[in-house]
Amino acid sequence: MSVLTVADIRRLMDQAYPPALAESWDKVGLICGDPQDSVKKIALALDCTQEVAEKAVEMGADMLIIHHPLLLRGVTSVAADEPKGKVLHTLIRGGVALFAAHTNADSARPGVNDKLAELVGITPGRPIAPRYLGAMDKWGVHMLHKDAEHLKKRLFDAGAGAIGDYRECAFEIEGTGQFKPLEGANPTEGSVEKLFRDAELRLEFVAPRRLRGALIAVLHEEHPYEEPAFDIVEMEPTGDLENAYGLGRVGDLPTPMRLDDFVQQVADQLPTTAWGVRATGDPDQMVSRVAVSSGSGDSFLSDVIKLGVDVYVTSDLRHHPVDEYLREGGPAVVDTAHWSSEFPWTQQVKELLAAQAPQTEVTVLSIRTDPWTMATKSAHDVGDN
């Protein structure tokens, strides 16, 4: 077997966890390293802490794959005496490429949320927040007849008007347009302070939502009008919801069980942390339908109320959002440590690479990067539930 490169591993990871699934604020992909460098040994971790970086170098890894991006928030320095800079200098000097798959891995199928769902005992079904790679927009663009062919060509060249095996798909509607340029305008047609009317063409077409920014740029660059007239309507997705990409998962337990027993099952199946697992609800309540969201999931509390589930498993829950959620009638909640809800994904990646890149040696680093290292109760509360 030929030796793989950083670029080859990046390609395999991008196929499994498409970057297009990442949230708009996320920073995923190759963080440092030469795409042409060979990869014989890969290390996996949830976070790239200094300890993790040093361990990857010590074991002779050529590449370190993580979940949480090292440079998610902007930095002004990666000097070796800065925390993140020190990590990068350690990796670069040690010849270790760094790659992150974050919210794209959360939304992928299978992904982080599928692994969490399986561990808590449900078959992963629909996402809490579906994401459709094929999400489409319907456009309407107004233009003069004399400009139509040029604008259509530029829009089609940018990816508009593609439906299945057909290209340059569009519908044209003739009508009369009007406008009155005000003082300061520089109209292509008509005169300032005079109403202009002329025959116009409305061009309608569909385009992938991911191309919205590019197509708007084409219109502003190519449309002769100072202010191009266009509208965009988001089309309702028609994909299979149960198997759709997206954040979170919903599924059913094989048999109903007491909430107290379910919480214990979650604690037993997830990696151990000092924090452990906490929950709210009636311990004797029977639960069957479960929603899960790996990592910080309080942004989905209002969505969970509408899903008809009996219990929601997530991490990083805060006092006020949970209080308000419960007063709105939200179902029981299980709050795990962030690290423990996502670390099992590293085993999923190991299995993926074992199948797709068998010539590489893949190791899951056992370092617990959960920042919480102590937990206790007041002496007055020992023995209380």
C-alpha positions as CSV (number, residue, x, y, z in Angstrom):
1,M,0.0,0.0,0.0
2,S,1.2,3.5,-0.8
3,V,1.9,5.9,2.0
4,L,-0.9,8.5,2.4
5,T,-0.4,12.2,2.8
6,V,-2.0,14.9,5.0
7,A,-4.1,15.9,1.9
8,D,-5.3,12.3,1.6
9,I,-6.4,12.1,5.2
10,R,-8.0,15.5,4.9
11,R,-10.0,14.3,1.9
12,L,-11.2,11.2,3.8
13,M,-12.3,13.3,6.8
14,D,-14.0,15.8,4.5
15,Q,-15.9,13.0,2.8
16,A,-17.1,11.6,6.2
17,Y,-17.7,15.1,7.7
18,P,-18.4,17.5,4.9
19,P,-17.2,21.0,5.6
20,A,-20.4,22.4,4.1
21,L,-22.2,21.1,7.2
22,A,-20.2,23.3,9.5
23,E,-22.0,26.2,11.1
24,S,-21.2,29.6,9.6
25,W,-19.2,30.7,12.6
26,D,-17.1,27.6,12.7
27,K,-13.5,27.1,11.6
28,V,-12.9,23.5,10.5
29,G,-10.2,21.8,8.4
30,L,-6.4,21.8,8.3
31,I,-5.0,24.2,11.0
32,C,-1.3,23.6,10.4
33,G,0.8,21.2,8.4
34,D,2.0,20.6,4.8
35,P,-0.7,18.8,2.8
36,Q,2.1,17.0,0.9
37,D,3.7,15.5,4.0
38,S,3.3,11.7,4.4
39,V,1.2,10.3,7.2
40,K,2.0,6.9,8.8
41,K,0.7,7.6,12.4
42,I,-2.4,9.5,13.5
43,A,-3.4,10.6,17.0
44,L,-7.0,11.5,17.9
45,A,-8.2,13.7,20.7
46,L,-11.2,16.0,21.5
47,D,-9.1,19.1,22.2
48,C,-5.5,20.1,21.3
49,T,-4.2,21.2,24.7
50,Q,-0.5,21.6,25.3
51,E,-0.4,18.1,26.9
52,V,-2.1,16.6,23.9
53,A,0.3,18.3,21.5
54,E,3.3,17.1,23.4
55,K,2.0,13.6,23.6
56,A,1.4,13.6,19.8
57,V,5.0,14.6,19.2
58,E,6.3,12.1,21.7
59,M,4.5,9.2,20.1
60,G,5.8,10.2,16.7
61,A,2.4,11.1,15.2
62,D,2.4,12.8,11.7
63,M,-1.1,14.1,12.2
64,L,-3.4,15.0,15.1
65,I,-7.1,15.1,14.5
66,I,-9.3,16.9,17.0
67,H,-12.9,18.0,17.4
68,H,-12.7,21.5,18.9
69,P,-10.8,23.9,16.6
70,L,-7.7,25.4,18.2
71,L,-8.2,28.8,16.5
72,L,-12.0,29.1,16.6
73,R,-11.8,32.6,18.0
74,G,-9.5,35.3,16.5
75,V,-6.0,35.7,17.8
76,T,-3.5,38.4,17.1
77,S,-0.4,36.3,17.9
78,V,0.8,32.8,17.7
79,A,4.1,33.6,19.4
80,A,5.7,30.6,21.3
81,D,5.1,32.3,24.6
82,E,1.3,32.6,24.0
83,P,-0.8,29.5,25.0
84,K,-2.1,28.7,21.5
85,G,1.1,29.8,19.9
86,K,3.0,27.4,22.1
87,V,0.7,24.5,21.0
88,L,1.3,25.4,17.3
89,H,5.1,25.7,17.7
90,T,5.1,22.4,19.5
91,L,3.3,20.7,16.6
92,I,5.1,22.3,13.8
93,R,8.6,21.7,15.3
94,G,7.5,18.1,15.9
95,G,6.2,17.6,12.3
96,V,2.6,17.1,13.4
97,A,-0.2,18.4,11.1
98,L,-3.4,19.5,13.0
99,F,-6.9,19.0,11.6
100,A,-10.3,19.8,13.2
101,A,-13.8,18.5,12.4
102,H,-16.3,20.3,14.6
103,T,-19.9,21.2,13.9
104,N,-19.6,19.4,10.5
105,A,-18.9,16.2,12.5
106,D,-21.8,17.1,14.8
107,S,-24.2,17.2,11.8
108,A,-22.8,14.4,9.7
109,R,-24.3,10.9,9.5
110,P,-22.8,9.1,11.2
111,G,-21.3,11.8,13.4
112,V,-20.8,12.9,17.0
113,N,-24.5,12.9,17.7
114,D,-25.1,9.4,16.4
115,K,-22.4,8.1,18.7
116,L,-23.9,9.9,21.7
117,A,-27.4,8.6,20.8
118,E,-26.1,5.0,20.6
119,L,-24.3,5.3,23.9
120,V,-27.4,6.5,25.8
121,G,-29.4,3.6,24.3
122,I,-31.4,4.9,21.4
123,T,-31.3,4.4,17.6
124,P,-30.4,7.8,16.2
125,G,-33.3,9.2,14.2
126,R,-34.2,12.7,13.0
127,P,-31.9,15.7,14.0
128,I,-33.2,18.3,16.4
129,A,-32.0,21.0,13.9
130,P,-31.9,19.5,10.3
131,R,-29.3,20.7,7.8
132,Y,-29.8,20.0,4.1
133,L,-26.7,20.2,1.9
134,G,-29.1,20.5,-1.1
135,A,-31.0,23.5,0.4
136,M,-32.2,25.7,-2.5
137,D,-33.2,29.3,-3.1
138,K,-35.7,30.5,-5.7
139,W,-34.6,33.8,-7.3
140,G,-36.3,36.6,-9.2
141,V,-34.1,39.1,-11.1
142,H,-35.4,42.1,-13.0
143,M,-33.6,43.4,-16.1
144,L,-34.0,45.1,-19.4
145,H,-34.3,42.9,-22.4
146,K,-31.1,44.1,-23.9
147,D,-29.1,43.0,-20.8
148,A,-30.8,39.6,-20.4
149,E,-28.5,37.3,-22.3
150,H,-25.3,38.7,-20.7
151,L,-26.8,38.5,-17.2
152,K,-28.2,35.0,-17.7
153,K,-24.9,33.7,-18.9
154,R,-23.0,35.1,-15.9
155,L,-25.5,33.7,-13.4
156,F,-25.6,30.3,-15.1
157,D,-21.8,30.2,-15.2
158,A,-21.8,30.9,-11.4
159,G,-24.0,27.8,-10.8
160,A,-27.6,29.1,-11.1
161,G,-30.3,27.3,-12.9
162,A,-29.1,23.7,-12.3
163,I,-31.8,21.1,-11.7
164,G,-30.7,17.4,-11.6
165,D,-29.2,16.6,-15.1
166,Y,-30.5,19.9,-16.6
167,R,-28.7,23.2,-16.8
168,E,-29.6,26.9,-17.6
169,C,-33.1,26.3,-16.3
170,A,-35.1,29.5,-16.0
171,F,-38.5,31.1,-16.5
172,E,-39.1,34.5,-18.0
173,I,-42.0,36.9,-17.3
174,E,-42.4,40.2,-19.3
175,G,-43.8,43.3,-17.6
176,T,-43.2,47.0,-17.1
177,G,-40.8,48.3,-14.5
178,Q,-40.5,51.8,-13.2
179,F,-38.3,53.9,-10.9
180,K,-37.5,57.5,-10.1
181,P,-33.8,58.4,-9.5
182,L,-33.3,60.9,-6.7
183,E,-30.6,63.5,-6.3
184,G,-27.3,61.8,-5.9
185,A,-28.2,58.7,-8.0
186,N,-26.3,57.8,-11.1
187,P,-28.9,55.9,-13.2
188,T,-27.9,53.8,-16.2
189,E,-31.4,54.5,-17.7
190,G,-33.6,57.6,-17.2
191,S,-32.8,60.9,-15.5
192,V,-32.7,62.2,-12.0
193,E,-36.0,63.3,-10.5
194,K,-37.9,61.9,-13.5
195,L,-40.1,58.7,-13.4
196,F,-38.6,56.1,-15.8
197,R,-40.8,53.3,-17.2
198,D,-39.7,50.6,-19.6
199,A,-40.4,47.0,-20.6
200,E,-38.5,44.6,-18.3
201,L,-37.9,40.9,-18.0
202,R,-38.2,39.0,-14.7
203,L,-35.9,36.0,-14.8
204,E,-36.7,33.3,-12.3
205,F,-34.4,30.4,-11.4
206,V,-33.3,28.2,-8.6
207,A,-29.8,27.9,-7.1
208,P,-28.1,26.1,-4.1
209,R,-28.3,28.3,-1.0
210,R,-24.6,28.0,-0.6
211,L,-24.2,30.1,-3.8
212,R,-26.3,33.0,-2.5
213,G,-23.3,35.2,-1.7
214,A,-21.6,34.4,-5.0
215,L,-24.7,35.2,-7.1
216,I,-25.4,38.4,-5.3
217,A,-21.8,39.4,-6.1
218,V,-22.4,38.6,-9.8
219,L,-25.5,40.8,-9.9
220,H,-23.7,43.7,-8.3
221,E,-20.7,43.3,-10.7
222,E,-22.6,42.6,-13.9
223,H,-26.1,44.2,-13.7
224,P,-25.9,47.6,-15.4
225,Y,-28.3,49.2,-12.8
226,E,-26.8,51.0,-9.9
227,E,-29.3,49.1,-7.6
228,P,-30.2,45.7,-9.1
229,A,-33.7,44.6,-8.4
230,F,-33.9,41.0,-7.2
231,D,-35.6,38.8,-4.5
232,I,-34.7,35.5,-2.9
233,V,-37.1,32.9,-1.4
234,E,-35.8,30.0,0.6
235,M,-37.4,26.8,-0.7
236,E,-38.8,24.3,1.9
237,P,-36.5,21.2,2.1
238,T,-38.2,18.0,0.9
239,G,-35.5,15.5,2.1
240,D,-36.0,12.5,4.4
241,L,-36.1,14.0,7.9
242,E,-35.3,10.8,9.8
243,N,-32.0,10.5,8.0
244,A,-31.2,14.2,7.4
245,Y,-28.0,15.8,8.5
246,G,-28.2,18.2,11.4
247,L,-27.4,18.9,15.0
248,G,-28.8,16.6,17.7
249,R,-30.7,13.3,17.4
250,V,-34.1,12.0,18.5
251,G,-34.9,8.3,19.1
252,D,-36.6,5.7,21.2
253,L,-35.4,3.4,23.9
254,P,-36.0,-0.3,23.2
255,T,-38.2,-0.4,26.3
256,P,-39.4,2.4,28.6
257,M,-37.5,2.8,31.8
258,R,-37.6,5.0,34.9
259,L,-35.8,8.3,34.6
260,D,-33.6,7.5,37.5
261,D,-32.4,4.3,35.8
262,F,-32.0,6.1,32.5
263,V,-29.8,8.8,34.1
264,Q,-27.6,6.0,35.6
265,Q,-27.4,4.3,32.2
266,V,-26.1,7.6,30.7
267,A,-23.5,7.9,33.5
268,D,-22.4,4.3,33.0
269,Q,-22.0,4.5,29.2
270,L,-20.2,7.9,28.9
271,P,-16.6,8.4,29.8
272,T,-16.0,9.2,33.5
273,T,-15.5,12.7,34.6
274,A,-15.1,14.4,38.0
275,W,-18.3,16.3,37.4
276,G,-20.4,13.2,36.5
277,V,-24.0,13.6,35.4
278,R,-26.8,15.7,36.9
279,A,-30.5,15.7,36.0
280,T,-33.9,17.2,36.7
281,G,-37.2,15.5,36.7
282,D,-39.3,12.9,38.5
283,P,-37.0,9.9,39.2
284,D,-40.0,7.5,38.8
285,Q,-41.2,9.0,35.6
286,M,-41.2,6.4,32.7
287,V,-39.1,7.7,29.7
288,S,-39.1,6.3,26.2
289,R,-38.5,9.0,23.6
290,V,-35.1,10.7,24.0
291,A,-33.4,13.8,22.4
292,V,-29.7,14.2,22.5
293,S,-27.3,17.0,21.5
294,S,-23.6,16.6,21.9
295,G,-21.7,19.5,23.5
296,S,-23.4,22.7,24.5
297,G,-27.1,22.2,23.9
298,D,-29.1,24.9,25.7
299,S,-29.8,26.7,22.4
300,F,-32.1,23.8,21.6
301,L,-34.2,23.9,24.7
302,S,-37.2,25.6,23.0
303,D,-37.0,23.1,20.1
304,V,-37.0,20.1,22.4
305,I,-40.3,21.2,24.0
306,K,-41.9,20.9,20.6
307,L,-40.5,17.4,19.8
308,G,-42.7,15.4,22.2
309,V,-39.7,13.7,23.9
310,D,-39.6,12.5,27.5
311,V,-36.0,13.5,28.3
312,Y,-33.2,15.6,26.7
313,V,-29.5,14.7,27.1
314,T,-26.9,17.4,26.5
315,S,-24.1,19.4,28.2
316,D,-23.2,22.9,29.5
317,L,-26.7,23.8,30.7
318,R,-27.2,27.1,32.6
319,H,-29.4,28.0,35.5
320,H,-31.8,30.5,33.9
321,P,-32.4,28.8,30.5
322,V,-33.2,25.5,32.2
323,D,-35.4,27.2,34.8
324,E,-37.5,28.9,32.1
325,Y,-37.6,25.8,30.0
326,L,-39.0,23.7,32.9
327,R,-41.6,26.4,33.7
328,E,-42.7,26.2,30.0
329,G,-43.3,22.5,30.5
330,G,-40.1,21.1,29.1
331,P,-39.3,17.4,29.6
332,A,-36.7,16.0,31.9
333,V,-33.1,17.0,31.3
334,V,-29.8,15.1,31.8
335,D,-26.7,17.4,31.8
336,T,-23.4,15.6,31.1
337,A,-19.9,17.0,31.0
338,H,-19.2,18.5,27.6
339,W,-16.1,16.4,27.1
340,S,-17.8,13.1,27.9
341,S,-20.6,13.7,25.4
342,E,-18.2,14.2,22.5
343,F,-15.0,12.2,23.3
344,P,-16.6,8.9,22.1
345,W,-16.5,10.3,18.6
346,T,-12.8,9.7,18.5
347,Q,-13.5,6.0,18.4
348,Q,-15.8,6.5,15.5
349,V,-13.0,8.3,13.6
350,K,-10.6,5.5,14.5
351,E,-12.9,3.0,13.0
352,L,-13.4,5.2,9.9
353,L,-9.6,5.5,9.3
354,A,-9.0,1.8,10.0
355,A,-11.4,1.0,7.1
356,Q,-10.4,3.9,4.8
357,A,-6.7,4.2,5.6
358,P,-5.5,0.8,6.9
359,Q,-1.8,1.6,6.1
360,T,-1.9,4.2,8.9
361,E,-1.5,3.6,12.7
362,V,-4.3,5.3,14.6
363,T,-4.3,6.0,18.3
364,V,-6.9,7.6,20.5
365,L,-5.1,9.6,23.2
366,S,-6.5,8.7,26.6
367,I,-5.8,12.2,28.0
368,R,-8.9,13.6,29.6
369,T,-9.2,17.2,28.4
370,D,-12.3,18.0,30.5
371,P,-11.3,21.1,32.4
372,W,-13.2,20.2,35.5
373,T,-11.0,18.0,37.8
374,M,-12.9,18.2,41.2
375,A,-16.5,17.8,42.4
376,T,-17.8,17.6,45.9
377,K,-20.9,18.2,48.1
378,S,-21.4,20.2,51.2
379,A,-20.9,18.2,54.3
380,H,-24.4,19.3,55.3
381,D,-25.9,17.7,52.2
382,V,-24.1,14.3,52.2
383,G,-26.8,11.6,51.9
384,D,-29.3,13.9,50.2
385,N,-30.5,13.0,46.7
